[in-house]
């Protein structure tokens, strides 16, 4: 009897998510982004996650501002909205969003896993300058490693050029060697160390 009730509810949730996704794809104005934000802020977890994912595909200033605001406290903790927003920032692949993902990784917060999943979703070359800048300027080993690994995964000519620039910097010799061997340096006075 219980399985007979769960199946229609699951089907209804899937249909509702699909409809929300279709509406978000069809909508181009800021009004649509506002609707998605209102849905994301409600207590319906399934619809909220779908709305946040749709915001990641929206590519607008209002959507970016919402996602950055939602992930601003991710260095201290996380909830389902924050985790979804971190992943949506990766899907959006905006340089400011990618920087936020890297900051969360460098902070070592509990949101680290969601930020790393977001980095796996980054596409295109728009974020390459932000990834390189972070790799060159940040002293956190894990943050630098995440930036370098994202550049490697992108594999575009621009990402390859950024990696070459990173590898050519003498100040990055220690971390570069450790990234190549996969071992965290024993002495991490210039790089934050976490287990």
C-alpha positions in Angstrom: 0.0 0.0 0.0 2.8 2.4 0.9 4.5 1.8 -2.5 1.3 2.7 -4.3 1.2 6.1 -2.6 4.9 6.9 -3.0 4.9 6.2 -6.8 2.3 8.8 -7.7 4.0 11.4 -5.4 7.3 10.7 -7.1 5.8 11.0 -10.6 4.1 14.3 -9.6 7.4 15.7 -8.3 9.2 14.7 -11.4 6.6 16.3 -13.6 6.6 19.4 -11.5 10.4 19.6 -11.8 10.2 19.1 -15.5 7.6 21.8 -15.9 9.6 24.2 -13.8 12.7 23.4 -15.9 10.8 24.0 -19.1 9.4 27.3 -17.9 12.8 28.5 -16.8 14.3 27.7 -20.2 11.5 29.5 -22.0 11.6 32.6 -19.8 14.2 35.2 -20.7 13.2 38.2 -18.6 14.1 39.2 -15.1 10.6 38.4 -14.1 11.3 34.7 -14.7 14.5 34.9 -12.5 12.4 36.6 -9.8 9.9 33.7 -9.9 12.7 31.2 -9.7 14.2 33.0 -6.7 10.8 33.0 -5.0 10.5 29.2 -5.6 14.0 28.6 -4.4 13.3 30.5 -1.1 10.2 28.4 -0.3 10.3 25.3 1.8 9.6 22.8 -1.0 13.1 21.2 -1.3 12.6 19.4 -4.6 11.2 22.5 -6.4 13.7 24.7 -4.7 16.6 22.6 -5.9 15.2 22.7 -9.5 14.7 26.4 -9.3 18.3 27.0 -8.1 19.6 24.7 -10.9 17.6 26.8 -13.4 19.1 30.0 -12.0 22.5 28.5 -12.8 21.5 28.2 -16.4 20.0 31.7 -16.4 23.3 33.6 -17.0 21.9 36.9 -15.7 23.1 39.4 -13.2 20.1 38.9 -10.9 20.6 35.1 -10.9 24.4 35.5 -10.2 23.7 37.9 -7.4 21.3 35.5 -5.8 23.6 32.5 -6.1 26.6 34.5 -4.7 24.5 35.8 -1.8 23.2 32.3 -1.1 26.8 30.9 -0.9 28.4 33.9 0.9 28.2 32.0 4.2 29.3 28.7 2.8 32.7 29.1 4.4 30.9 28.6 7.8 28.3 26.0 7.0 25.8 24.7 4.4 22.2 23.7 3.9 20.4 22.3 0.8 20.0 25.7 -0.7 23.7 26.6 -0.3 24.8 23.3 -1.7 22.5 23.6 -4.7 23.7 27.2 -5.2 27.3 26.2 -5.2 26.6 23.6 -7.9 24.6 26.2 -9.9 27.5 28.6 -9.8 29.6 25.9 -11.4 27.0 25.4 -14.1 26.8 29.2 -14.7 30.6 29.3 -15.1 30.8 33.0 -14.4 34.2 34.1 -13.2 32.9 35.6 -10.0 31.0 32.4 -9.3 34.1 30.3 -9.9 36.1 32.5 -7.6 33.4 31.9 -4.9 33.7 28.1 -5.4 37.5 28.3 -5.0 37.2 30.4 -1.9 34.9 27.8 -0.3 37.4 25.0 -1.2 40.2 27.1 0.3 38.2 27.7 3.5 38.0 24.0 4.3 34.3 24.3 5.3 31.7 21.6 5.3 30.5 23.0 1.9 33.8 21.9 0.3 32.2 18.9 -1.4 29.4 20.9 -3.0 32.0 23.5 -4.2 34.1 20.8 -5.7 31.0 19.4 -7.5 30.4 22.9 -8.8 33.9 23.1 -10.1 33.3 19.9 -12.0 30.4 21.6 -13.9 32.5 24.6 -15.0 32.6 24.9 -18.8 34.1 27.2 -21.4 37.0 29.7 -21.2 35.2 32.6 -19.4 36.5 31.3 -16.0 40.1 30.6 -17.1 41.5 34.0 -16.0 39.8 33.6 -12.6 41.2 30.1 -12.2 44.7 31.2 -13.1 44.6 34.3 -10.9 43.5 32.1 -7.9 46.2 29.5 -8.6 48.9 32.2 -8.7 47.7 34.4 -5.8 46.3 32.0 -3.2 48.4 30.4 -0.5 46.0 27.6 0.3 47.2 24.3 -1.2 43.7 22.8 -1.6 42.4 26.0 -3.3 45.3 26.1 -5.7 45.0 22.4 -6.4 41.2 22.8 -7.2 42.0 25.7 -9.6 44.7 23.7 -11.3 42.7 20.6 -11.6 39.8 22.5 -13.0 42.1 24.1 -15.7 43.4 20.6 -16.5 39.8 19.2 -16.8 38.8 22.1 -19.1 41.5 21.2 -21.5 40.9 24.1 -23.9 43.8 26.0 -25.5 43.2 28.9 -23.1 43.3 26.6 -20.1 46.5 25.0 -21.4 48.1 28.4 -21.8 47.0 29.2 -18.2 48.5 26.0 -16.9 51.8 26.8 -18.8 51.9 30.2 -17.1 51.2 28.6 -13.7 54.0 26.1 -14.2 56.4 28.8 -15.3 56.1 30.8 -12.1 59.1 30.1 -9.8 57.2 31.0 -6.7 54.9 28.1 -7.4 57.6 25.5 -7.7 56.9 23.7 -4.4 53.1 23.5 -4.9 53.6 22.6 -8.6 55.8 19.7 -7.7 53.4 18.5 -5.1 50.5 18.7 -7.5 52.4 16.7 -10.0 53.3 14.0 -7.5 50.0 14.1 -5.6 51.6 14.5 -2.2 50.9 17.4 0.1 54.1 19.1 1.2 55.4 18.3 4.7 56.1 21.9 5.3 53.1 24.0 4.4 54.1 27.3 5.9 53.0 29.1 2.8 50.2 26.8 2.0 47.3 26.0 4.3 47.3 22.4 5.5 44.2 20.3 6.2 43.8 16.6 6.6 
